[in-house]
């Protein structure tokens, strides 16, 4: 699926109104080859505390790397 096909798919799905759940995005991601499966990142979101959470997480991951822990994907 290319960019234009993905846009057409999203337009078609949204024309049907709001669809609750994640089924439509799962179908789209599958058509795109599930690119999210090869990504390695942590998404930190919210109103407050993102800087603190990022700092804590950074420290935790650095210490884990020093102790020889590998990522979950390996």
N, CA, C and O atoms as a Maestro MAE file, in Angstrom:
{
 s_m_m2io_version
 :::
 2.0.0
}

f_m_ct {
 s_m_title
 :::
 protein
 m_atom[296] {
  # First column is atom index #
  i_m_mmod_type
  r_m_x_coord
  r_m_y_coord
  r_m_z_coord
  i_m_residue_number
  s_m_chain_name
  s_m_pdb_residue_name
  s_m_pdb_atom_name
  i_m_atomic_number
  :::
  1 25 0.855 -1.171 0.000 1 A "UNK " " N  " 7
  2 3 0.000 0.000 0.000 1 A "UNK " " CA " 6
  3 2 0.899 1.232 0.000 1 A "UNK " " C  " 6
  4 15 1.825 1.334 0.805 1 A "UNK " " O  " 8
  5 25 0.625 2.145 -0.889 2 A "UNK " " N  " 7
  6 3 1.410 3.372 -0.926 2 A "UNK " " CA " 6
  7 2 0.670 4.496 -0.189 2 A "UNK " " C  " 6
  8 15 -0.410 4.292 0.366 2 A "UNK " " O  " 8
  9 25 1.274 5.669 -0.201 3 A "UNK " " N  " 7
  10 3 0.715 6.809 0.532 3 A "UNK " " CA " 6
  11 2 -0.699 7.155 0.050 3 A "UNK " " C  " 6
  12 15 -1.604 7.343 0.862 3 A "UNK " " O  " 8
  13 25 -0.880 7.238 -1.247 4 A "UNK " " N  " 7
  14 3 -2.198 7.598 -1.791 4 A "UNK " " CA " 6
  15 2 -3.255 6.561 -1.436 4 A "UNK " " C  " 6
  16 15 -4.385 6.918 -1.104 4 A "UNK " " O  " 8
  17 25 -2.902 5.287 -1.501 5 A "UNK " " N  " 7
  18 3 -3.846 4.231 -1.135 5 A "UNK " " CA " 6
  19 2 -4.210 4.313 0.343 5 A "UNK " " C  " 6
  20 15 -5.362 4.095 0.719 5 A "UNK " " O  " 8
  21 25 -3.227 4.627 1.174 6 A "UNK " " N  " 7
  22 3 -3.484 4.779 2.607 6 A "UNK " " CA " 6
  23 2 -4.432 5.951 2.861 6 A "UNK " " C  " 6
  24 15 -5.354 5.842 3.669 6 A "UNK " " O  " 8
  25 25 -4.205 7.061 2.176 7 A "UNK " " N  " 7
  26 3 -5.101 8.219 2.330 7 A "UNK " " CA " 6
  27 2 -6.514 7.884 1.870 7 A "UNK " " C  " 6
  28 15 -7.485 8.261 2.525 7 A "UNK " " O  " 8
  29 25 -6.635 7.177 0.744 8 A "UNK " " N  " 7
  30 3 -7.950 6.779 0.246 8 A "UNK " " CA " 6
  31 2 -8.655 5.862 1.241 8 A "UNK " " C  " 6
  32 15 -9.855 5.995 1.481 8 A "UNK " " O  " 8
  33 25 -7.894 4.932 1.816 9 A "UNK " " N  " 7
  34 3 -8.466 4.014 2.808 9 A "UNK " " CA " 6
  35 2 -8.990 4.789 4.017 9 A "UNK " " C  " 6
  36 15 -10.104 4.544 4.479 9 A "UNK " " O  " 8
  37 25 -8.191 5.717 4.522 10 A "UNK " " N  " 7
  38 3 -8.618 6.499 5.685 10 A "UNK " " CA " 6
  39 2 -9.842 7.353 5.365 10 A "UNK " " C  " 6
  40 15 -10.731 7.501 6.203 10 A "UNK " " O  " 8
  41 25 -9.891 7.906 4.171 11 A "UNK " " N  " 7
  42 3 -11.057 8.699 3.764 11 A "UNK " " CA " 6
  43 2 -12.301 7.821 3.700 11 A "UNK " " C  " 6
  44 15 -13.383 8.233 4.117 11 A "UNK " " O  " 8
  45 25 -12.140 6.624 3.182 12 A "UNK " " N  " 7
  46 3 -13.274 5.692 3.081 12 A "UNK " " CA " 6
  47 2 -13.781 5.291 4.467 12 A "UNK " " C  " 6
  48 15 -14.987 5.262 4.711 12 A "UNK " " O  " 8
  49 25 -12.862 4.987 5.355 13 A "UNK " " N  " 7
  50 3 -13.235 4.577 6.712 13 A "UNK " " CA " 6
  51 2 -13.909 5.738 7.448 13 A "UNK " " C  " 6
  52 15 -14.926 5.542 8.113 13 A "UNK " " O  " 8
  53 25 -13.351 6.933 7.333 14 A "UNK " " N  " 7
  54 3 -13.922 8.069 8.063 14 A "UNK " " CA " 6
  55 2 -15.267 8.499 7.496 14 A "UNK " " C  " 6
  56 15 -16.064 9.114 8.206 14 A "UNK " " O  " 8
  57 25 -15.535 8.189 6.235 15 A "UNK " " N  " 7
  58 3 -16.829 8.532 5.641 15 A "UNK " " CA " 6
  59 2 -17.961 7.742 6.284 15 A "UNK " " C  " 6
  60 15 -19.118 8.159 6.226 15 A "UNK " " O  " 8
  61 25 -17.641 6.617 6.891 16 A "UNK " " N  " 7
  62 3 -18.651 5.787 7.544 16 A "UNK " " CA " 6
  63 2 -18.986 6.280 8.944 16 A "UNK " " C  " 6
  64 15 -19.843 5.706 9.616 16 A "UNK " " O  " 8
  65 25 -18.319 7.336 9.387 17 A "UNK " " N  " 7
  66 3 -18.547 7.849 10.732 17 A "UNK " " CA " 6
  67 2 -17.507 7.307 11.688 17 A "UNK " " C  " 6
  68 15 -16.555 6.641 11.280 17 A "UNK " " O  " 8
  69 25 -17.694 7.595 12.943 18 A "UNK " " N  " 7
  70 3 -16.749 7.141 13.961 18 A "UNK " " CA " 6
  71 2 -16.868 5.644 14.170 18 A "UNK " " C  " 6
  72 15 -17.958 5.118 14.391 18 A "UNK " " O  " 8
  73 25 -15.752 4.978 14.098 19 A "UNK " " N  " 7
  74 3 -15.707 3.556 14.384 19 A "UNK " " CA " 6
  75 2 -14.932 3.370 15.680 19 A "UNK " " C  " 6
  76 15 -13.756 3.723 15.767 19 A "UNK " " O  " 8
  77 25 -15.590 2.820 16.672 20 A "UNK " " N  " 7
  78 3 -14.922 2.612 17.939 20 A "UNK " " CA " 6
  79 2 -13.967 1.437 17.832 20 A "UNK " " C  " 6
  80 15 -14.221 0.485 17.095 20 A "UNK " " O  " 8
  81 25 -12.892 1.506 18.556 21 A "UNK " " N  " 7
  82 3 -11.920 0.421 18.552 21 A "UNK " " CA " 6
  83 2 -10.748 0.709 17.630 21 A "UNK " " C  " 6
  84 15 -10.657 1.779 17.028 21 A "UNK " " O  " 8
  85 25 -9.870 -0.250 17.532 22 A "UNK " " N  " 7
  86 3 -8.633 -0.078 16.778 22 A "UNK " " CA " 6
  87 2 -8.585 -0.918 15.505 22 A "UNK " " C  " 6
  88 15 -7.547 -0.983 14.846 22 A "UNK " " O  " 8
  89 25 -9.687 -1.554 15.156 23 A "UNK " " N  " 7
  90 3 -9.672 -2.470 14.014 23 A "UNK " " CA " 6
  91 2 -9.246 -1.787 12.721 23 A "UNK " " C  " 6
  92 15 -8.467 -2.361 11.960 23 A "UNK " " O  " 8
  93 25 -9.729 -0.589 12.451 24 A "UNK " " N  " 7
  94 3 -9.396 0.072 11.178 24 A "UNK " " CA " 6
  95 2 -7.909 0.410 11.116 24 A "UNK " " C  " 6
  96 15 -7.297 0.254 10.059 24 A "UNK " " O  " 8
  97 25 -7.314 0.866 12.206 25 A "UNK " " N  " 7
  98 3 -5.884 1.184 12.185 25 A "UNK " " CA " 6
  99 2 -5.056 -0.093 12.119 25 A "UNK " " C  " 6
  100 15 -3.984 -0.102 11.514 25 A "UNK " " O  " 8
  101 25 -5.540 -1.176 12.737 26 A "UNK " " N  " 7
  102 3 -4.827 -2.457 12.641 26 A "UNK " " CA " 6
  103 2 -4.783 -2.950 11.199 26 A "UNK " " C  " 6
  104 15 -3.757 -3.448 10.736 26 A "UNK " " O  " 8
  105 25 -5.901 -2.810 10.495 27 A "UNK " " N  " 7
  106 3 -5.961 -3.214 9.084 27 A "UNK " " CA " 6
  107 2 -4.992 -2.371 8.260 27 A "UNK " " C  " 6
  108 15 -4.250 -2.897 7.431 27 A "UNK " " O  " 8
  109 25 -5.004 -1.060 8.495 28 A "UNK " " N  " 7
  110 3 -4.111 -0.168 7.761 28 A "UNK " " CA " 6
  111 2 -2.651 -0.526 8.030 28 A "UNK " " C  " 6
  112 15 -1.857 -0.619 7.094 28 A "UNK " " O  " 8
  113 25 -2.290 -0.727 9.295 29 A "UNK " " N  " 7
  114 3 -0.903 -1.077 9.629 29 A "UNK " " CA " 6
  115 2 -0.494 -2.406 9.008 29 A "UNK " " C  " 6
  116 15 0.646 -2.566 8.573 29 A "UNK " " O  " 8
  117 25 -1.419 -3.356 8.967 30 A "UNK " " N  " 7
  118 3 -1.125 -4.633 8.327 30 A "UNK " " CA " 6
  119 2 -0.866 -4.446 6.839 30 A "UNK " " C  " 6
  120 15 0.062 -5.040 6.289 30 A "UNK " " O  " 8
  121 25 -1.683 -3.621 6.183 31 A "UNK " " N  " 7
  122 3 -1.497 -3.338 4.758 31 A "UNK " " CA " 6
  123 2 -0.151 -2.659 4.491 31 A "UNK " " C  " 6
  124 15 0.441 -2.833 3.426 31 A "UNK " " O  " 8
  125 25 0.317 -1.896 5.456 32 A "UNK " " N  " 7
  126 3 1.602 -1.198 5.316 32 A "UNK " " CA " 6
  127 2 2.780 -2.075 5.721 32 A "UNK " " C  " 6
  128 15 3.926 -1.629 5.678 32 A "UNK " " O  " 8
  129 25 2.510 -3.310 6.111 33 A "UNK " " N  " 7
  130 3 3.581 -4.223 6.497 33 A "UNK " " CA " 6
  131 2 3.958 -4.130 7.967 33 A "UNK " " C  " 6
  132 15 5.060 -4.521 8.350 33 A "UNK " " O  " 8
  133 25 3.062 -3.620 8.787 34 A "UNK " " N  " 7
  134 3 3.283 -3.475 10.234 34 A "UNK " " CA " 6
  135 2 4.612 -2.800 10.561 34 A "UNK " " C  " 6
  136 15 5.448 -3.394 11.241 34 A "UNK " " O  " 8
  137 25 4.822 -1.563 10.086 35 A "UNK " " N  " 7
  138 3 6.100 -0.883 10.314 35 A "UNK " " CA " 6
  139 2 6.389 -0.644 11.798 35 A "UNK " " C  " 6
  140 15 7.549 -0.506 12.186 35 A "UNK " " O  " 8
  141 25 5.359 -0.595 12.618 36 A "UNK " " N  " 7
  142 3 5.542 -0.344 14.046 36 A "UNK " " CA " 6
  143 2 6.303 -1.472 14.728 36 A "UNK " " C  " 6
  144 15 6.894 -1.254 15.786 36 A "UNK " " O  " 8
  145 25 6.304 -2.663 14.157 37 A "UNK " " N  " 7
  146 3 6.979 -3.804 14.774 37 A "UNK " " CA " 6
  147 2 8.501 -3.657 14.779 37 A "UNK " " C  " 6
  148 15 9.180 -4.284 15.593 37 A "UNK " " O  " 8
  149 25 9.037 -2.841 13.883 38 A "UNK " " N  " 7
  150 3 10.486 -2.683 13.819 38 A "UNK " " CA " 6
  151 2 10.974 -1.424 14.537 38 A "UNK " " C  " 6
  152 15 12.174 -1.148 14.539 38 A "UNK " " O  " 8
  153 25 10.078 -0.668 15.138 39 A "UNK " " N  " 7
  154 3 10.461 0.557 15.838 39 A "UNK " " CA " 6
  155 2 10.809 0.270 17.291 39 A "UNK " " C  " 6
  156 15 10.198 -0.582 17.936 39 A "UNK " " O  " 8
  157 25 11.797 0.993 17.792 40 A "UNK " " N  " 7
  158 3 12.182 0.853 19.191 40 A "UNK " " CA " 6
  159 2 12.208 2.248 19.825 40 A "UNK " " C  " 6
  160 15 13.181 2.989 19.683 40 A "UNK " " O  " 8
  161 25 11.141 2.586 20.513 41 A "UNK " " N  " 7
  162 3 11.082 3.864 21.209 41 A "UNK " " CA " 6
  163 2 10.034 3.793 22.298 41 A "UNK " " C  " 6
  164 15 9.207 2.881 22.329 41 A "UNK " " O  " 8
  165 25 10.078 4.761 23.185 42 A "UNK " " N  " 7
  166 3 9.072 4.896 24.236 42 A "UNK " " CA " 6
  167 2 8.379 6.224 23.999 42 A "UNK " " C  " 6
  168 15 9.034 7.262 23.914 42 A "UNK " " O  " 8
  169 25 7.068 6.198 23.893 43 A "UNK " " N  " 7
  170 3 6.277 7.405 23.689 43 A "UNK " " CA " 6
  171 2 5.845 7.910 25.060 43 A "UNK " " C  " 6
  172 15 5.115 7.228 25.779 43 A "UNK " " O  " 8
  173 25 6.296 9.098 25.415 44 A "UNK " " N  " 7
  174 3 5.935 9.705 26.690 44 A "UNK " " CA " 6
  175 2 4.979 10.852 26.381 44 A "UNK " " C  " 6
  176 15 5.343 11.801 25.687 44 A "UNK " " O  " 8
  177 25 3.759 10.763 26.897 45 A "UNK " " N  " 7
  178 3 2.746 11.773 26.603 45 A "UNK " " CA " 6
  179 2 2.033 12.181 27.887 45 A "UNK " " C  " 6
  180 15 2.141 11.511 28.914 45 A "UNK " " O  " 8
  181 25 1.326 13.257 27.812 46 A "UNK " " N  " 7
  182 3 0.550 13.707 28.957 46 A "UNK " " CA " 6
  183 2 0.705 15.205 29.158 46 A "UNK " " C  " 6
  184 15 1.426 15.875 28.420 46 A "UNK " " O  " 8
  185 25 0.026 15.710 30.157 47 A "UNK " " N  " 7
  186 3 0.034 17.140 30.418 47 A "UNK " " CA " 6
  187 2 1.242 17.571 31.232 47 A "UNK " " C  " 6
  188 15 1.915 18.543 30.889 47 A "UNK " " O  " 8
  189 25 1.510 16.859 32.291 48 A "UNK " " N  " 7
  190 3 2.606 17.237 33.193 48 A "UNK " " CA " 6
  191 2 3.534 16.058 33.444 48 A "UNK " " C  " 6
  192 15 3.112 14.903 33.391 48 A "UNK " " O  " 8
  193 25 4.784 16.352 33.714 49 A "UNK " " N  " 7
  194 3 5.718 15.339 34.165 49 A "UNK " " CA " 6
  195 2 6.511 14.632 33.090 49 A "UNK " " C  " 6
  196 15 7.250 13.696 33.395 49 A "UNK " " O  " 8
  197 25 6.382 15.051 31.833 50 A "UNK " " N  " 7
  198 3 7.099 14.356 30.759 50 A "UNK " " CA " 6
  199 2 8.609 14.450 30.930 50 A "UNK " " C  " 6
  200 15 9.317 13.470 30.698 50 A "UNK " " O  " 8
  201 25 9.105 15.598 31.328 51 A "UNK " " N  " 7
  202 3 10.545 15.771 31.521 51 A "UNK " " CA " 6
  203 2 11.071 14.875 32.622 51 A "UNK " " C  " 6
  204 15 12.131 14.266 32.478 51 A "UNK " " O  " 8
  205 25 10.340 14.791 33.721 52 A "UNK " " N  " 7
  206 3 10.754 13.936 34.828 52 A "UNK " " CA " 6
  207 2 10.724 12.470 34.434 52 A "UNK " " C  " 6
  208 15 11.661 11.725 34.725 52 A "UNK " " O  " 8
  209 25 9.653 12.055 33.775 53 A "UNK " " N  " 7
  210 3 9.538 10.664 33.344 53 A "UNK " " CA " 6
  211 2 10.666 10.327 32.378 53 A "UNK " " C  " 6
  212 15 11.263 9.255 32.472 53 A "UNK " " O  " 8
  213 25 10.965 11.238 31.443 54 A "UNK " " N  " 7
  214 3 12.036 11.005 30.493 54 A "UNK " " CA " 6
  215 2 13.379 10.872 31.212 54 A "UNK " " C  " 6
  216 15 14.182 10.006 30.864 54 A "UNK " " O  " 8
  217 25 13.623 11.703 32.188 55 A "UNK " " N  " 7
  218 3 14.869 11.652 32.948 55 A "UNK " " CA " 6
  219 2 14.991 10.340 33.711 55 A "UNK " " C  " 6
  220 15 16.040 9.697 33.676 55 A "UNK " " O  " 8
  221 25 13.918 9.936 34.406 56 A "UNK " " N  " 7
  222 3 13.930 8.672 35.143 56 A "UNK " " CA " 6
  223 2 14.148 7.493 34.201 56 A "UNK " " C  " 6
  224 15 14.961 6.611 34.476 56 A "UNK " " O  " 8
  225 25 13.424 7.485 33.101 57 A "UNK " " N  " 7
  226 3 13.517 6.387 32.146 57 A "UNK " " CA " 6
  227 2 14.915 6.306 31.527 57 A "UNK " " C  " 6
  228 15 15.460 5.218 31.340 57 A "UNK " " O  " 8
  229 25 15.481 7.459 31.216 58 A "UNK " " N  " 7
  230 3 16.829 7.501 30.669 58 A "UNK " " CA " 6
  231 2 17.821 6.874 31.641 58 A "UNK " " C  " 6
  232 15 18.671 6.081 31.237 58 A "UNK " " O  " 8
  233 25 17.716 7.226 32.914 59 A "UNK " " N  " 7
  234 3 18.607 6.663 33.932 59 A "UNK " " CA " 6
  235 2 18.422 5.153 34.062 59 A "UNK " " C  " 6
  236 15 19.396 4.405 34.151 59 A "UNK " " O  " 8
  237 25 17.189 4.723 34.071 60 A "UNK " " N  " 7
  238 3 16.895 3.293 34.195 60 A "UNK " " CA " 6
  239 2 17.479 2.519 33.027 60 A "UNK " " C  " 6
  240 15 18.107 1.478 33.221 60 A "UNK " " O  " 8
  241 25 17.273 3.027 31.798 61 A "UNK " " N  " 7
  242 3 17.764 2.329 30.616 61 A "UNK " " CA " 6
  243 2 19.289 2.324 30.544 61 A "UNK " " C  " 6
  244 15 19.886 1.344 30.099 61 A "UNK " " O  " 8
  245 25 19.921 3.414 30.981 62 A "UNK " " N  " 7
  246 3 21.380 3.454 30.993 62 A "UNK " " CA " 6
  247 2 21.945 2.450 31.992 62 A "UNK " " C  " 6
  248 15 22.920 1.762 31.692 62 A "UNK " " O  " 8
  249 25 21.354 2.362 33.153 63 A "UNK " " N  " 7
  250 3 21.812 1.392 34.152 63 A "UNK " " CA " 6
  251 2 21.572 -0.039 33.676 63 A "UNK " " C  " 6
  252 15 22.409 -0.917 33.885 63 A "UNK " " O  " 8
  253 25 20.438 -0.267 33.044 64 A "UNK " " N  " 7
  254 3 20.141 -1.608 32.529 64 A "UNK " " CA " 6
  255 2 21.171 -2.004 31.480 64 A "UNK " " C  " 6
  256 15 21.621 -3.149 31.456 64 A "UNK " " O  " 8
  257 25 21.548 -1.070 30.616 65 A "UNK " " N  " 7
  258 3 22.547 -1.363 29.585 65 A "UNK " " CA " 6
  259 2 23.891 -1.691 30.222 65 A "UNK " " C  " 6
  260 15 24.595 -2.582 29.747 65 A "UNK " " O  " 8
  261 25 24.259 -0.982 31.293 66 A "UNK " " N  " 7
  262 3 25.522 -1.245 31.987 66 A "UNK " " CA " 6
  263 2 25.532 -2.644 32.598 66 A "UNK " " C  " 6
  264 15 26.582 -3.278 32.699 66 A "UNK " " O  " 8
  265 25 24.359 -3.117 33.004 67 A "UNK " " N  " 7
  266 3 24.262 -4.431 33.646 67 A "UNK " " CA " 6
  267 2 24.052 -5.552 32.633 67 A "UNK " " C  " 6
  268 15 23.919 -6.715 33.015 67 A "UNK " " O  " 8
  269 25 24.021 -5.213 31.350 68 A "UNK " " N  " 7
  270 3 23.951 -6.232 30.317 68 A "UNK " " CA " 6
  271 2 22.562 -6.615 29.872 68 A "UNK " " C  " 6
  272 15 22.412 -7.568 29.107 68 A "UNK " " O  " 8
  273 25 21.538 -5.907 30.322 69 A "UNK " " N  " 7
  274 3 20.189 -6.222 29.859 69 A "UNK " " CA " 6
  275 2 20.039 -5.828 28.410 69 A "UNK " " C  " 6
  276 15 20.563 -4.799 27.982 69 A "UNK " " O  " 8
  277 25 19.327 -6.641 27.651 70 A "UNK " " N  " 7
  278 3 19.074 -6.356 26.248 70 A "UNK " " CA " 6
  279 2 17.628 -5.926 26.075 70 A "UNK " " C  " 6
  280 15 16.790 -6.158 26.947 70 A "UNK " " O  " 8
  281 25 17.342 -5.298 24.942 71 A "UNK " " N  " 7
  282 3 15.973 -4.853 24.691 71 A "UNK " " CA " 6
  283 2 15.065 -6.068 24.554 71 A "UNK " " C  " 6
  284 15 15.531 -7.177 24.294 71 A "UNK " " O  " 8
  285 25 13.769 -5.848 24.731 72 A "UNK " " N  " 7
  286 3 12.793 -6.937 24.653 72 A "UNK " " CA " 6
  287 2 12.736 -7.551 23.263 72 A "UNK " " C  " 6
  288 15 12.369 -8.717 23.117 72 A "UNK " " O  " 8
  289 25 13.096 -6.783 22.239 73 A "UNK " " N  " 7
  290 3 13.014 -7.274 20.877 73 A "UNK " " CA " 6
  291 2 14.152 -8.190 20.481 73 A "UNK " " C  " 6
  292 15 14.097 -8.815 19.421 73 A "UNK " " O  " 8
  293 25 15.182 -8.285 21.304 74 A "UNK " " N  " 7
  294 3 16.359 -9.108 20.954 74 A "UNK " " CA " 6
  295 2 16.347 -10.440 21.634 74 A "UNK " " C  " 6
  296 15 17.263 -11.240 21.441 74 A "UNK " " O  " 8
  :::
 }
 m_bond[295] {
  # First column is bond index #
  i_m_from
  i_m_to
  i_m_order
  :::
  1 1 2 1
  2 2 3 1
  3 3 4 2
  4 3 5 1
  5 5 6 1
  6 6 7 1
  7 7 8 2
  8 7 9 1
  9 9 10 1
  10 10 11 1
  11 11 12 2
  12 11 13 1
  13 13 14 1
  14 14 15 1
  15 15 16 2
  16 15 17 1
  17 17 18 1
  18 18 19 1
  19 19 20 2
  20 19 21 1
  21 21 22 1
  22 22 23 1
  23 23 24 2
  24 23 25 1
  25 25 26 1
  26 26 27 1
  27 27 28 2
  28 27 29 1
  29 29 30 1
  30 30 31 1
  31 31 32 2
  32 31 33 1
  33 33 34 1
  34 34 35 1
  35 35 36 2
  36 35 37 1
  37 37 38 1
  38 38 39 1
  39 39 40 2
  40 39 41 1
  41 41 42 1
  42 42 43 1
  43 43 44 2
  44 43 45 1
  45 45 46 1
  46 46 47 1
  47 47 48 2
  48 47 49 1
  49 49 50 1
  50 50 51 1
  51 51 52 2
  52 51 53 1
  53 53 54 1
  54 54 55 1
  55 55 56 2
  56 55 57 1
  57 57 58 1
  58 58 59 1
  59 59 60 2
  60 59 61 1
  61 61 62 1
  62 62 63 1
  63 63 64 2
  64 63 65 1
  65 65 66 1
  66 66 67 1
  67 67 68 2
  68 67 69 1
  69 69 70 1
  70 70 71 1
  71 71 72 2
  72 71 73 1
  73 73 74 1
  74 74 75 1
  75 75 76 2
  76 75 77 1
  77 77 78 1
  78 78 79 1
  79 79 80 2
  80 79 81 1
  81 81 82 1
  82 82 83 1
  83 83 84 2
  84 83 85 1
  85 85 86 1
  86 86 87 1
  87 87 88 2
  88 87 89 1
  89 89 90 1
  90 90 91 1
  91 91 92 2
  92 91 93 1
  93 93 94 1
  94 94 95 1
  95 95 96 2
  96 95 97 1
  97 97 98 1
  98 98 99 1
  99 99 100 2
  100 99 101 1
  101 101 102 1
  102 102 103 1
  103 103 104 2
  104 103 105 1
  105 105 106 1
  106 106 107 1
  107 107 108 2
  108 107 109 1
  109 109 110 1
  110 110 111 1
  111 111 112 2
  112 111 113 1
  113 113 114 1
  114 114 115 1
  115 115 116 2
  116 115 117 1
  117 117 118 1
  118 118 119 1
  119 119 120 2
  120 119 121 1
  121 121 122 1
  122 122 123 1
  123 123 124 2
  124 123 125 1
  125 125 126 1
  126 126 127 1
  127 127 128 2
  128 127 129 1
  129 129 130 1
  130 130 131 1
  131 131 132 2
  132 131 133 1
  133 133 134 1
  134 134 135 1
  135 135 136 2
  136 135 137 1
  137 137 138 1
  138 138 139 1
  139 139 140 2
  140 139 141 1
  141 141 142 1
  142 142 143 1
  143 143 144 2
  144 143 145 1
  145 145 146 1
  146 146 147 1
  147 147 148 2
  148 147 149 1
  149 149 150 1
  150 150 151 1
  151 151 152 2
  152 151 153 1
  153 153 154 1
  154 154 155 1
  155 155 156 2
  156 155 157 1
  157 157 158 1
  158 158 159 1
  159 159 160 2
  160 159 161 1
  161 161 162 1
  162 162 163 1
  163 163 164 2
  164 163 165 1
  165 165 166 1
  166 166 167 1
  167 167 168 2
  168 167 169 1
  169 169 170 1
  170 170 171 1
  171 171 172 2
  172 171 173 1
  173 173 174 1
  174 174 175 1
  175 175 176 2
  176 175 177 1
  177 177 178 1
  178 178 179 1
  179 179 180 2
  180 179 181 1
  181 181 182 1
  182 182 183 1
  183 183 184 2
  184 183 185 1
  185 185 186 1
  186 186 187 1
  187 187 188 2
  188 187 189 1
  189 189 190 1
  190 190 191 1
  191 191 192 2
  192 191 193 1
  193 193 194 1
  194 194 195 1
  195 195 196 2
  196 195 197 1
  197 197 198 1
  198 198 199 1
  199 199 200 2
  200 199 201 1
  201 201 202 1
  202 202 203 1
  203 203 204 2
  204 203 205 1
  205 205 206 1
  206 206 207 1
  207 207 208 2
  208 207 209 1
  209 209 210 1
  210 210 211 1
  211 211 212 2
  212 211 213 1
  213 213 214 1
  214 214 215 1
  215 215 216 2
  216 215 217 1
  217 217 218 1
  218 218 219 1
  219 219 220 2
  220 219 221 1
  221 221 222 1
  222 222 223 1
  223 223 224 2
  224 223 225 1
  225 225 226 1
  226 226 227 1
  227 227 228 2
  228 227 229 1
  229 229 230 1
  230 230 231 1
  231 231 232 2
  232 231 233 1
  233 233 234 1
  234 234 235 1
  235 235 236 2
  236 235 237 1
  237 237 238 1
  238 238 239 1
  239 239 240 2
  240 239 241 1
  241 241 242 1
  242 242 243 1
  243 243 244 2
  244 243 245 1
  245 245 246 1
  246 246 247 1
  247 247 248 2
  248 247 249 1
  249 249 250 1
  250 250 251 1
  251 251 252 2
  252 251 253 1
  253 253 254 1
  254 254 255 1
  255 255 256 2
  256 255 257 1
  257 257 258 1
  258 258 259 1
  259 259 260 2
  260 259 261 1
  261 261 262 1
  262 262 263 1
  263 263 264 2
  264 263 265 1
  265 265 266 1
  266 266 267 1
  267 267 268 2
  268 267 269 1
  269 269 270 1
  270 270 271 1
  271 271 272 2
  272 271 273 1
  273 273 274 1
  274 274 275 1
  275 275 276 2
  276 275 277 1
  277 277 278 1
  278 278 279 1
  279 279 280 2
  280 279 281 1
  281 281 282 1
  282 282 283 1
  283 283 284 2
  284 283 285 1
  285 285 286 1
  286 286 287 1
  287 287 288 2
  288 287 289 1
  289 289 290 1
  290 290 291 1
  291 291 292 2
  292 291 293 1
  293 293 294 1
  294 294 295 1
  295 295 296 2
  :::
 }
}
